[in-house]
Amino acid sequence: METNKKILIIDDEIDLTQIVGFLFKSKGFEVQTAADGVEALQKVFTFRPDLIILDMNMPRMGGIEFYNKICGADGKPMFPVLILTARANIQGLFKDLEIDGFMIKPFEIDQLVSEAELIIKNRTSVSSKLTKGYSSGSRKICIVEESSIVFDQVSGLFLNADYTVIPAKSGAAAIEKITKDIPDAALIQLGLTDIAGDIVIYRLSQMARTMEVKYVLYTSKDAKHDRQVMERIRIKTGIFTFVEYKELGELLVKVNQLF
């Protein structure tokens, strides 16, 4: 990692900002800190950080309000953002915000530093993507399906094909599991109740840690989806593979084709 990159740490836990700031400085980064969004706004546009590490819960001005104030006319933040959040906030986080990564509190400090370095490397690399190799052994797949019956049938297909299966029953659970134990592929139901499957994939595919996962969005041909949903999926073609299956075995065939 080249030095002289800039990081702005925004958190009201002073001990945390001091420790994290010290570690980044020891790695050659230029660091500034702020205890809340008000203080951060006084620094961000002159400092122009390569990454903002942003806590969600702070006095005076919290993370969401600060985030909104650094967004441009397109609704996207003008600087890369790594969010520090509680587990309970994952659903709203992924529905509403364009971010480069997140860490669930409590976390290991070294893990935070590694995640930040990965985001900056990814943002500044020529290819803008990390190279990832797949082993010849058993591949891991996260299967995200609300129906226990369908999940058992699909996971059985993949287990029999020598995949290691990571189960998830909701969008929020999928986000947490995929970012913690990165699979080779993720098979995600479109009609999830908490966060639509295409939104889960879109957000994960924008983050450095999970952008190289092979994503498959799926639904039954018998399922009913409104025009707005299908138009949203059409726009995102290329971010993931979309499968409308008649037989569940088609999902295994499609995932195998990706490798």
N, C-alpha and C positions, 0 to 999 in steps of 0.2 A: 504493500500500500504506500503510495507516495505521500509525503508529508505536506504540511501547510494547508490542508483542507480545514474547513471551518465547521464547528458544531455549536449549536445553541441548545442548551439544556434548560427546559422550563419545568420546574417542579418545586412545590413548597416544602419538600423534605430536604432541608439544608444539608444534612449529613449525606444524603444520597447524591445530591448534586456535587458536593465536594469530592466524594470518593470517585464517582464516575468521571468528573472533570479531570481529576488527577491522572486517572488511567489513560484517558484520551491524550492529555498533554504528554505523558510519558511515551506515547506512540507517535508524537510529532504533530498532533492536531492543534489548531488554534481554537480555544474554547471560551465561550461566554455563557453565563448562567442568568436565570431570572426566576424569581419566586412565584410569579403569577403572570397572567396574560397582559396586564397593564404594563408591567416592567418590560416584558418581552417585546411589546409593540414599540417601545422607545428604542430598542436595539436592532430589531430584525432587518429593517430596510437599509440601515447603514452598514451593518455587519454582513448582511447577505450570506447566510450560512449555506454550506453544502448539504447540511442535514439539520432538521429540528427534531429534538427528542422532546415530546410533549405529553405531560401528564394531563389526564382528563379532569381530575377533581382538585381545584385550587381556589383560594379565596379571591375576592375582588373580581377577577375575570377568569373563568374556567377554560378548559381546553377547547370545548366546542365553540364558544364565542371567539376565542383567539383564532381558531382555525378559519372561521367564517370571515374574519377581518383580513386574513392574508390570501384569500381567494381572489382570483381575477374575474373578469367578465364572463369567462367560460365556466365558472363555478369550481375550478380546480385550484389547489394551492400553488402559490408561486415558488415554493421551495419544497424539496422532499421532506416528508413528515413520517417519523416513527412514533407511534402512540404507545403510552403506558396506560393500561386500563385494567379494571376489575373484570373478572370472568362474566359477571352479569350484564356487562355493557356490550358484549360482542355483537349481538343482533343489530342494535341500532348503529353501531360502528360501521358494520359492513353494508348496511342499507344506505347510509347517508353520506359517507366520507370517502374521498379519493386519497388513499394513503399508500406509503411504500412498505409499511410493516407495522407490526404491533407486538408488544410483550405484555403478558398477563402478570400482574402483581400477585404475590411476590415472585421474584425471579433472581437468577444468579447474575451478579454484576458482569462477570466475564462473558456470559451469554449475551447480555445487552451490547457490550462492546463489539463482539463478533458480528451480531446482527447489523449494527450500525456500519461497520467496515464493509460488510457485504453489500449493503444498499448503496454506499458511496462508490464502491468499485463498480457496481452494476450500472450506476448512473454515468460514470465517467469512462467506461470501457468503449472501445470503438464499435464492438458488435452489439453492445447494450444487453447481451445475454451471457449467462455463465455456461461453460461447457460441462455437461454431465454425462458420465458414462454409465451404462447399464451392465450389471454383472450377468454372467451366463447362468447363475443359479436362480433360485425361486424369486420371482418378482413380487413386490408388494402392491396391493390395490386397495384403496379405500372405497367401500361400497356404501353409498348414502341412500337409504330407502326407509320410508316411514312404515310401510306394511311389513309386519313380521313374517307373514307368509311368503311374500315376494322376496324379502331379504334372504330367507332360508333357502329358497330355490336358487336365487342368483349366486349366493355365496357358495352353495354346494357345487355349482358348475365350475367356479373359479378354483375352489379347493381341489377338486378332482383334476384340474388342469395344472396343479402344482404352484398355484399362487398363494401367497400369504395374504389373508384378508383382514383388513382393519375396518370394523363395523362403525357406522354412525347412523343415528335415527333422525337427525335434524341438521339444518344448515349450520347452526351455531356449533354443534358437536363436531361437524365435519371440519369447520374452520380450525377449531382447536386441535383436533387430531392430526390434520394434514400438516399444520405448521410445526407440530412437535415431533412427529414421526413421518418424515416426508416419504410418500410412496412413489412408485414408478408411474402409477396411473390412478386416476380417481373416476369412479363411475357414479354420477350424481343424478338423482331423480329431479325432473323439472318442477313438479308440483309440490315442493316442500311447503309445509304450512308456515314456518317462521321466516325463512328467507328463500326466495325463489332460487332454484338450482342454477340458472344462468347467471344470477347476480353473485352467488357464491363463487362460481368459477371465474367470472370476470375480475372480481377483487383479488382472488388468490393469484391469478395469472399476471397481475400488475406488481406483485411483490417479489423482491429479489430471491427470497428463500424458496418460493413455491412456483416460480414462473416456468420452470422446466418440466413440471409434472404434466403427463399426458391426460387431458381432461376429456371425458365423454359425458355429455348431457343426454338423458334418455327419458322417453315417455312411451306409454302404450299407444298404438294406433287408435284404440278405442277411447282414449281420454279426450275430454273436451277442453280446449283452451281458446280464450278470446283472441281477437285479431291483434290487439295491442301486444299481447305476450308473444305471438308468433312473429310479429314485425320486429320486436326487440331482439328476438333470436336471430332473425335474418340479418340484421345489422351487425351482429357479433360473429358472423360466420368467419372462420379462420382462427378464432380464439379457442374454440373447442370443436369436437366432433359431435354432431347431433344425430341421434338415432330414434326413430319411431319404430318400435319393434312390434312384430306380430307374435313371434315366439321368443322366449327369454334367451334361448341359445344364440340368437343373433347378437346379443350383447358381448358374449365371449368371443365370437368371431370378429367383431369390430375392434375390440381391444387388442386381440392378437395381431390384427392387421397393422396396428400402430407401431408395433415393434419389428 
